[in-house]
Amino acid sequence: MSVVVAAVAGKSTEIRGSGQTGGAPGADTVFEIGSVTKVFTALTLAQLAATGAVGLDEPLVALLPEGTRVPSRDGKEITP
């Protein structure tokens, strides 16, 4: 098992790794993150909704650049 952690403070960045991935892991090590991105997406959406930046009933197409095509499902627009 391996882990790489990055910390950013102002203009300073530190990256440290521990474990084995065929060598010591570091800033260029590629990891498979799997389904954890769903959690980050949900937390980001919750924060944006709590601040009023997006509405949960707002059509997704209204949040994207003009001209972006978003499919519908069963005749309904997709919302965040």
PDB file as gemmi writes it, atoms N, CA and C in Angstrom:
CRYST1    1.000    1.000    1.000  90.00  90.00  90.00 P 1                      
ATOM      1  N   MET A   1       0.840  -1.166   0.000  1.00  0.00           N  
ATOM      2  CA  MET A   1       0.000   0.000   0.000  1.00  0.00           C  
ATOM      3  C   MET A   1       0.893   1.240   0.000  1.00  0.00           C  
ATOM      4  N   SER A   2       0.461   2.266  -0.738  1.00  0.00           N  
ATOM      5  CA  SER A   2       1.233   3.498  -0.850  1.00  0.00           C  
ATOM      6  C   SER A   2       0.316   4.702  -0.753  1.00  0.00           C  
ATOM      7  N   VAL A   3       0.927   5.849  -0.431  1.00  0.00           N  
ATOM      8  CA  VAL A   3       0.177   7.090  -0.350  1.00  0.00           C  
ATOM      9  C   VAL A   3       1.106   8.243  -0.724  1.00  0.00           C  
ATOM     10  N   VAL A   4       0.541   9.239  -1.373  1.00  0.00           N  
ATOM     11  CA  VAL A   4       1.251  10.481  -1.674  1.00  0.00           C  
ATOM     12  C   VAL A   4       0.357  11.610  -1.193  1.00  0.00           C  
ATOM     13  N   VAL A   5       0.937  12.546  -0.442  1.00  0.00           N  
ATOM     14  CA  VAL A   5       0.184  13.671   0.103  1.00  0.00           C  
ATOM     15  C   VAL A   5       0.843  14.964  -0.347  1.00  0.00           C  
ATOM     16  N   ALA A   6       0.017  15.919  -0.782  1.00  0.00           N  
ATOM     17  CA  ALA A   6       0.520  17.247  -1.159  1.00  0.00           C  
ATOM     18  C   ALA A   6      -0.104  18.266  -0.225  1.00  0.00           C  
ATOM     19  N   ALA A   7       0.688  19.214   0.236  1.00  0.00           N  
ATOM     20  CA  ALA A   7       0.199  20.307   1.075  1.00  0.00           C  
ATOM     21  C   ALA A   7       0.577  21.623   0.402  1.00  0.00           C  
ATOM     22  N   VAL A   8      -0.392  22.517   0.312  1.00  0.00           N  
ATOM     23  CA  VAL A   8      -0.162  23.818  -0.310  1.00  0.00           C  
ATOM     24  C   VAL A   8      -0.464  24.893   0.716  1.00  0.00           C  
ATOM     25  N   ALA A   9       0.476  25.801   0.930  1.00  0.00           N  
ATOM     26  CA  ALA A   9       0.311  26.941   1.837  1.00  0.00           C  
ATOM     27  C   ALA A   9       0.874  28.160   1.143  1.00  0.00           C  
ATOM     28  N   GLY A  10      -0.009  29.043   0.721  1.00  0.00           N  
ATOM     29  CA  GLY A  10       0.450  30.214  -0.024  1.00  0.00           C  
ATOM     30  C   GLY A  10       1.085  29.782  -1.326  1.00  0.00           C  
ATOM     31  N   LYS A  11       2.339  30.165  -1.530  1.00  0.00           N  
ATOM     32  CA  LYS A  11       3.058  29.801  -2.753  1.00  0.00           C  
ATOM     33  C   LYS A  11       3.966  28.594  -2.549  1.00  0.00           C  
ATOM     34  N   SER A  12       3.897  27.980  -1.388  1.00  0.00           N  
ATOM     35  CA  SER A  12       4.748  26.849  -1.056  1.00  0.00           C  
ATOM     36  C   SER A  12       3.987  25.526  -1.192  1.00  0.00           C  
ATOM     37  N   THR A  13       4.612  24.550  -1.826  1.00  0.00           N  
ATOM     38  CA  THR A  13       4.014  23.231  -1.994  1.00  0.00           C  
ATOM     39  C   THR A  13       5.006  22.169  -1.531  1.00  0.00           C  
ATOM     40  N   GLU A  14       4.525  21.228  -0.743  1.00  0.00           N  
ATOM     41  CA  GLU A  14       5.336  20.084  -0.299  1.00  0.00           C  
ATOM     42  C   GLU A  14       4.629  18.810  -0.722  1.00  0.00           C  
ATOM     43  N   ILE A  15       5.377  17.865  -1.266  1.00  0.00           N  
ATOM     44  CA  ILE A  15       4.824  16.579  -1.684  1.00  0.00           C  
ATOM     45  C   ILE A  15       5.669  15.486  -1.068  1.00  0.00           C  
ATOM     46  N   ARG A  16       5.012  14.562  -0.378  1.00  0.00           N  
ATOM     47  CA  ARG A  16       5.717  13.445   0.274  1.00  0.00           C  
ATOM     48  C   ARG A  16       4.980  12.143  -0.040  1.00  0.00           C  
ATOM     49  N   GLY A  17       5.739  11.085  -0.194  1.00  0.00           N  
ATOM     50  CA  GLY A  17       5.160   9.780  -0.460  1.00  0.00           C  
ATOM     51  C   GLY A  17       5.735   8.733   0.460  1.00  0.00           C  
ATOM     52  N   SER A  18       4.966   7.655   0.646  1.00  0.00           N  
ATOM     53  CA  SER A  18       5.409   6.553   1.479  1.00  0.00           C  
ATOM     54  C   SER A  18       4.808   5.261   0.940  1.00  0.00           C  
ATOM     55  N   GLY A  19       5.559   4.185   1.037  1.00  0.00           N  
ATOM     56  CA  GLY A  19       5.083   2.887   0.587  1.00  0.00           C  
ATOM     57  C   GLY A  19       5.863   2.418  -0.620  1.00  0.00           C  
ATOM     58  N   GLN A  20       5.323   1.454  -1.324  1.00  0.00           N  
ATOM     59  CA  GLN A  20       6.010   0.879  -2.468  1.00  0.00           C  
ATOM     60  C   GLN A  20       5.050   0.733  -3.645  1.00  0.00           C  
ATOM     61  N   THR A  21       5.484   1.179  -4.794  1.00  0.00           N  
ATOM     62  CA  THR A  21       4.745   0.997  -6.044  1.00  0.00           C  
ATOM     63  C   THR A  21       5.722   0.599  -7.136  1.00  0.00           C  
ATOM     64  N   GLY A  22       6.673  -0.225  -6.792  1.00  0.00           N  
ATOM     65  CA  GLY A  22       7.754  -0.545  -7.706  1.00  0.00           C  
ATOM     66  C   GLY A  22       8.896   0.447  -7.521  1.00  0.00           C  
ATOM     67  N   GLY A  23       8.812   1.245  -6.494  1.00  0.00           N  
ATOM     68  CA  GLY A  23       9.763   2.298  -6.170  1.00  0.00           C  
ATOM     69  C   GLY A  23       9.063   3.236  -5.203  1.00  0.00           C  
ATOM     70  N   ALA A  24       9.797   4.182  -4.653  1.00  0.00           N  
ATOM     71  CA  ALA A  24       9.173   5.119  -3.724  1.00  0.00           C  
ATOM     72  C   ALA A  24       8.175   6.001  -4.476  1.00  0.00           C  
ATOM     73  N   PRO A  25       6.922   6.095  -3.999  1.00  0.00           N  
ATOM     74  CA  PRO A  25       5.936   6.923  -4.681  1.00  0.00           C  
ATOM     75  C   PRO A  25       6.247   8.407  -4.507  1.00  0.00           C  
ATOM     76  N   GLY A  26       5.857   9.191  -5.477  1.00  0.00           N  
ATOM     77  CA  GLY A  26       6.098  10.628  -5.413  1.00  0.00           C  
ATOM     78  C   GLY A  26       5.084  11.397  -6.236  1.00  0.00           C  
ATOM     79  N   ALA A  27       5.433  12.624  -6.593  1.00  0.00           N  
ATOM     80  CA  ALA A  27       4.516  13.509  -7.301  1.00  0.00           C  
ATOM     81  C   ALA A  27       4.071  12.969  -8.657  1.00  0.00           C  
ATOM     82  N   ASP A  28       4.884  12.128  -9.291  1.00  0.00           N  
ATOM     83  CA  ASP A  28       4.540  11.612 -10.613  1.00  0.00           C  
ATOM     84  C   ASP A  28       3.937  10.207 -10.580  1.00  0.00           C  
ATOM     85  N   THR A  29       3.709   9.662  -9.399  1.00  0.00           N  
ATOM     86  CA  THR A  29       3.133   8.331  -9.278  1.00  0.00           C  
ATOM     87  C   THR A  29       1.663   8.367  -9.677  1.00  0.00           C  
ATOM     88  N   VAL A  30       1.238   7.417 -10.489  1.00  0.00           N  
ATOM     89  CA  VAL A  30      -0.152   7.328 -10.933  1.00  0.00           C  
ATOM     90  C   VAL A  30      -0.877   6.313 -10.064  1.00  0.00           C  
ATOM     91  N   PHE A  31      -2.000   6.749  -9.481  1.00  0.00           N  
ATOM     92  CA  PHE A  31      -2.829   5.878  -8.666  1.00  0.00           C  
ATOM     93  C   PHE A  31      -4.200   5.742  -9.310  1.00  0.00           C  
ATOM     94  N   GLU A  32      -4.829   4.603  -9.125  1.00  0.00           N  
ATOM     95  CA  GLU A  32      -6.219   4.433  -9.543  1.00  0.00           C  
ATOM     96  C   GLU A  32      -7.089   4.909  -8.388  1.00  0.00           C  
ATOM     97  N   ILE A  33      -7.933   5.914  -8.627  1.00  0.00           N  
ATOM     98  CA  ILE A  33      -8.713   6.478  -7.530  1.00  0.00           C  
ATOM     99  C   ILE A  33     -10.110   5.886  -7.423  1.00  0.00           C  
ATOM    100  N   GLY A  34     -10.542   5.145  -8.425  1.00  0.00           N  
ATOM    101  CA  GLY A  34     -11.820   4.456  -8.344  1.00  0.00           C  
ATOM    102  C   GLY A  34     -13.000   5.375  -8.093  1.00  0.00           C  
ATOM    103  N   SER A  35     -13.916   4.942  -7.269  1.00  0.00           N  
ATOM    104  CA  SER A  35     -15.172   5.646  -7.049  1.00  0.00           C  
ATOM    105  C   SER A  35     -15.081   6.791  -6.061  1.00  0.00           C  
ATOM    106  N   VAL A  36     -13.920   7.086  -5.528  1.00  0.00           N  
ATOM    107  CA  VAL A  36     -13.803   8.166  -4.549  1.00  0.00           C  
ATOM    108  C   VAL A  36     -14.163   9.515  -5.170  1.00  0.00           C  
ATOM    109  N   THR A  37     -14.042   9.659  -6.499  1.00  0.00           N  
ATOM    110  CA  THR A  37     -14.391  10.931  -7.136  1.00  0.00           C  
ATOM    111  C   THR A  37     -15.868  11.254  -6.967  1.00  0.00           C  
ATOM    112  N   LYS A  38     -16.713  10.253  -6.824  1.00  0.00           N  
ATOM    113  CA  LYS A  38     -18.149  10.501  -6.595  1.00  0.00           C  
ATOM    114  C   LYS A  38     -18.357  11.247  -5.287  1.00  0.00           C  
ATOM    115  N   VAL A  39     -17.591  10.909  -4.282  1.00  0.00           N  
ATOM    116  CA  VAL A  39     -17.685  11.587  -2.985  1.00  0.00           C  
ATOM    117  C   VAL A  39     -17.266  13.042  -3.125  1.00  0.00           C  
ATOM    118  N   PHE A  40     -16.148  13.305  -3.799  1.00  0.00           N  
ATOM    119  CA  PHE A  40     -15.680  14.679  -3.993  1.00  0.00           C  
ATOM    120  C   PHE A  40     -16.693  15.496  -4.793  1.00  0.00           C  
ATOM    121  N   THR A  41     -17.281  14.886  -5.816  1.00  0.00           N  
ATOM    122  CA  THR A  41     -18.278  15.583  -6.626  1.00  0.00           C  
ATOM    123  C   THR A  41     -19.501  15.932  -5.782  1.00  0.00           C  
ATOM    124  N   ALA A  42     -19.966  15.000  -4.978  1.00  0.00           N  
ATOM    125  CA  ALA A  42     -21.130  15.250  -4.129  1.00  0.00           C  
ATOM    126  C   ALA A  42     -20.845  16.337  -3.093  1.00  0.00           C  
ATOM    127  N   LEU A  43     -19.667  16.321  -2.492  1.00  0.00           N  
ATOM    128  CA  LEU A  43     -19.314  17.355  -1.509  1.00  0.00           C  
ATOM    129  C   LEU A  43     -19.210  18.729  -2.158  1.00  0.00           C  
ATOM    130  N   THR A  44     -18.636  18.782  -3.353  1.00  0.00           N  
ATOM    131  CA  THR A  44     -18.533  20.059  -4.069  1.00  0.00           C  
ATOM    132  C   THR A  44     -19.916  20.594  -4.408  1.00  0.00           C  
ATOM    133  N   LEU A  45     -20.795  19.738  -4.902  1.00  0.00           N  
ATOM    134  CA  LEU A  45     -22.162  20.155  -5.209  1.00  0.00           C  
ATOM    135  C   LEU A  45     -22.888  20.631  -3.959  1.00  0.00           C  
ATOM    136  N   ALA A  46     -22.725  19.932  -2.849  1.00  0.00           N  
ATOM    137  CA  ALA A  46     -23.372  20.335  -1.595  1.00  0.00           C  
ATOM    138  C   ALA A  46     -22.889  21.709  -1.146  1.00  0.00           C  
ATOM    139  N   GLN A  47     -21.587  21.966  -1.263  1.00  0.00           N  
ATOM    140  CA  GLN A  47     -21.048  23.273  -0.877  1.00  0.00           C  
ATOM    141  C   GLN A  47     -21.567  24.377  -1.795  1.00  0.00           C  
ATOM    142  N   LEU A  48     -21.611  24.122  -3.090  1.00  0.00           N  
ATOM    143  CA  LEU A  48     -22.113  25.118  -4.036  1.00  0.00           C  
ATOM    144  C   LEU A  48     -23.601  25.399  -3.806  1.00  0.00           C  
ATOM    145  N   ALA A  49     -24.367  24.370  -3.498  1.00  0.00           N  
ATOM    146  CA  ALA A  49     -25.795  24.557  -3.231  1.00  0.00           C  
ATOM    147  C   ALA A  49     -26.005  25.317  -1.924  1.00  0.00           C  
ATOM    148  N   ALA A  50     -25.195  25.027  -0.911  1.00  0.00           N  
ATOM    149  CA  ALA A  50     -25.331  25.695   0.385  1.00  0.00           C  
ATOM    150  C   ALA A  50     -25.016  27.185   0.290  1.00  0.00           C  
ATOM    151  N   THR A  51     -24.111  27.558  -0.609  1.00  0.00           N  
ATOM    152  CA  THR A  51     -23.771  28.977  -0.767  1.00  0.00           C  
ATOM    153  C   THR A  51     -24.688  29.678  -1.765  1.00  0.00           C  
ATOM    154  N   GLY A  52     -25.543  28.921  -2.428  1.00  0.00           N  
ATOM    155  CA  GLY A  52     -26.462  29.512  -3.393  1.00  0.00           C  
ATOM    156  C   GLY A  52     -25.862  29.686  -4.778  1.00  0.00           C  
ATOM    157  N   ALA A  53     -24.655  29.163  -4.991  1.00  0.00           N  
ATOM    158  CA  ALA A  53     -24.007  29.285  -6.298  1.00  0.00           C  
ATOM    159  C   ALA A  53     -24.726  28.472  -7.365  1.00  0.00           C  
ATOM    160  N   VAL A  54     -25.344  27.372  -6.971  1.00  0.00           N  
ATOM    161  CA  VAL A  54     -26.156  26.558  -7.880  1.00  0.00           C  
ATOM    162  C   VAL A  54     -27.426  26.148  -7.157  1.00  0.00           C  
ATOM    163  N   GLY A  55     -28.442  25.887  -7.940  1.00  0.00           N  
ATOM    164  CA  GLY A  55     -29.685  25.357  -7.386  1.00  0.00           C  
ATOM    165  C   GLY A  55     -29.816  23.898  -7.770  1.00  0.00           C  
ATOM    166  N   LEU A  56     -30.286  23.078  -6.876  1.00  0.00           N  
ATOM    167  CA  LEU A  56     -30.378  21.645  -7.166  1.00  0.00           C  
ATOM    168  C   LEU A  56     -31.443  21.335  -8.220  1.00  0.00           C  
ATOM    169  N   ASP A  57     -32.368  22.266  -8.456  1.00  0.00           N  
ATOM    170  CA  ASP A  57     -33.387  22.083  -9.493  1.00  0.00           C  
ATOM    171  C   ASP A  57     -33.040  22.834 -10.770  1.00  0.00           C  
ATOM    172  N   GLU A  58     -31.891  23.490 -10.780  1.00  0.00           N  
ATOM    173  CA  GLU A  58     -31.440  24.269 -11.934  1.00  0.00           C  
ATOM    174  C   GLU A  58     -30.990  23.317 -13.041  1.00  0.00           C  
ATOM    175  N   PRO A  59     -31.389  23.569 -14.284  1.00  0.00           N  
ATOM    176  CA  PRO A  59     -30.930  22.702 -15.379  1.00  0.00           C  
ATOM    177  C   PRO A  59     -29.409  22.758 -15.514  1.00  0.00           C  
ATOM    178  N   LEU A  60     -28.783  21.625 -15.699  1.00  0.00           N  
ATOM    179  CA  LEU A  60     -27.338  21.540 -15.830  1.00  0.00           C  
ATOM    180  C   LEU A  60     -26.830  22.412 -16.966  1.00  0.00           C  
ATOM    181  N   VAL A  61     -27.557  22.470 -18.065  1.00  0.00           N  
ATOM    182  CA  VAL A  61     -27.136  23.249 -19.231  1.00  0.00           C  
ATOM    183  C   VAL A  61     -26.970  24.732 -18.882  1.00  0.00           C  
ATOM    184  N   ALA A  62     -27.705  25.239 -17.891  1.00  0.00           N  
ATOM    185  CA  ALA A  62     -27.597  26.645 -17.483  1.00  0.00           C  
ATOM    186  C   ALA A  62     -26.274  26.931 -16.776  1.00  0.00           C  
ATOM    187  N   LEU A  63     -25.598  25.899 -16.302  1.00  0.00           N  
ATOM    188  CA  LEU A  63     -24.342  26.070 -15.579  1.00  0.00           C  
ATOM    189  C   LEU A  63     -23.116  25.888 -16.465  1.00  0.00           C  
ATOM    190  N   LEU A  64     -23.323  25.480 -17.695  1.00  0.00           N  
ATOM    191  CA  LEU A  64     -22.224  25.175 -18.606  1.00  0.00           C  
ATOM    192  C   LEU A  64     -22.065  26.268 -19.660  1.00  0.00           C  
ATOM    193  N   PRO A  65     -20.916  26.318 -20.330  1.00  0.00           N  
ATOM    194  CA  PRO A  65     -20.714  27.334 -21.369  1.00  0.00           C  
ATOM    195  C   PRO A  65     -21.794  27.267 -22.450  1.00  0.00           C  
ATOM    196  N   GLU A  66     -22.140  28.424 -22.993  1.00  0.00           N  
ATOM    197  CA  GLU A  66     -23.155  28.504 -24.039  1.00  0.00           C  
ATOM    198  C   GLU A  66     -22.776  27.602 -25.203  1.00  0.00           C  
ATOM    199  N   GLY A  67     -23.748  26.905 -25.725  1.00  0.00           N  
ATOM    200  CA  GLY A  67     -23.522  26.003 -26.848  1.00  0.00           C  
ATOM    201  C   GLY A  67     -23.253  24.570 -26.432  1.00  0.00           C  
ATOM    202  N   THR A  68     -23.058  24.339 -25.126  1.00  0.00           N  
ATOM    203  CA  THR A  68     -22.817  22.980 -24.644  1.00  0.00           C  
ATOM    204  C   THR A  68     -24.117  22.186 -24.744  1.00  0.00           C  
ATOM    205  N   ARG A  69     -24.035  21.003 -25.293  1.00  0.00           N  
ATOM    206  CA  ARG A  69     -25.223  20.159 -25.405  1.00  0.00           C  
ATOM    207  C   ARG A  69     -25.252  19.167 -24.240  1.00  0.00           C  
ATOM    208  N   VAL A  70     -26.404  19.098 -23.603  1.00  0.00           N  
ATOM    209  CA  VAL A  70     -26.595  18.175 -22.485  1.00  0.00           C  
ATOM    210  C   VAL A  70     -27.788  17.289 -22.840  1.00  0.00           C  
ATOM    211  N   PRO A  71     -27.633  15.986 -22.747  1.00  0.00           N  
ATOM    212  CA  PRO A  71     -28.768  15.111 -23.067  1.00  0.00           C  
ATOM    213  C   PRO A  71     -29.877  15.239 -22.024  1.00  0.00           C  
ATOM    214  N   SER A  72     -31.058  14.822 -22.404  1.00  0.00           N  
ATOM    215  CA  SER A  72     -32.167  14.764 -21.438  1.00  0.00           C  
ATOM    216  C   SER A  72     -32.452  13.289 -21.171  1.00  0.00           C  
ATOM    217  N   ARG A  73     -33.217  13.062 -20.130  1.00  0.00           N  
ATOM    218  CA  ARG A  73     -33.572  11.677 -19.793  1.00  0.00           C  
ATOM    219  C   ARG A  73     -35.068  11.603 -19.581  1.00  0.00           C  
ATOM    220  N   ASP A  74     -35.709  10.745 -20.340  1.00  0.00           N  
ATOM    221  CA  ASP A  74     -37.159  10.590 -20.293  1.00  0.00           C  
ATOM    222  C   ASP A  74     -37.858  11.942 -20.465  1.00  0.00           C  
ATOM    223  N   GLY A  75     -37.285  12.807 -21.330  1.00  0.00           N  
ATOM    224  CA  GLY A  75     -37.874  14.089 -21.628  1.00  0.00           C  
ATOM    225  C   GLY A  75     -37.644  15.152 -20.580  1.00  0.00           C  
ATOM    226  N   LYS A  76     -36.844  14.873 -19.546  1.00  0.00           N  
ATOM    227  CA  LYS A  76     -36.567  15.840 -18.500  1.00  0.00           C  
ATOM    228  C   LYS A  76     -35.107  16.279 -18.572  1.00  0.00           C  
ATOM    229  N   GLU A  77     -34.883  17.598 -18.302  1.00  0.00           N  
ATOM    230  CA  GLU A  77     -33.521  18.107 -18.283  1.00  0.00           C  
ATOM    231  C   GLU A  77     -32.764  17.563 -17.079  1.00  0.00           C  
ATOM    232  N   ILE A  78     -31.464  17.362 -17.254  1.00  0.00           N  
ATOM    233  CA  ILE A  78     -30.622  16.892 -16.163  1.00  0.00           C  
ATOM    234  C   ILE A  78     -30.310  18.075 -15.250  1.00  0.00           C  
ATOM    235  N   THR A  79     -30.422  17.863 -13.962  1.00  0.00           N  
ATOM    236  CA  THR A  79     -30.100  18.871 -12.967  1.00  0.00           C  
ATOM    237  C   THR A  79     -28.884  18.398 -12.182  1.00  0.00           C  
ATOM    238  N   PRO A  80     -28.204  19.358 -11.494  1.00  0.00           N  
ATOM    239  CA  PRO A  80     -27.032  18.947 -10.733  1.00  0.00           C  
ATOM    240  C   PRO A  80     -27.417  17.909  -9.718  1.00  0.00           C  
TER     241      PRO A  80                                                      
END                                                                             
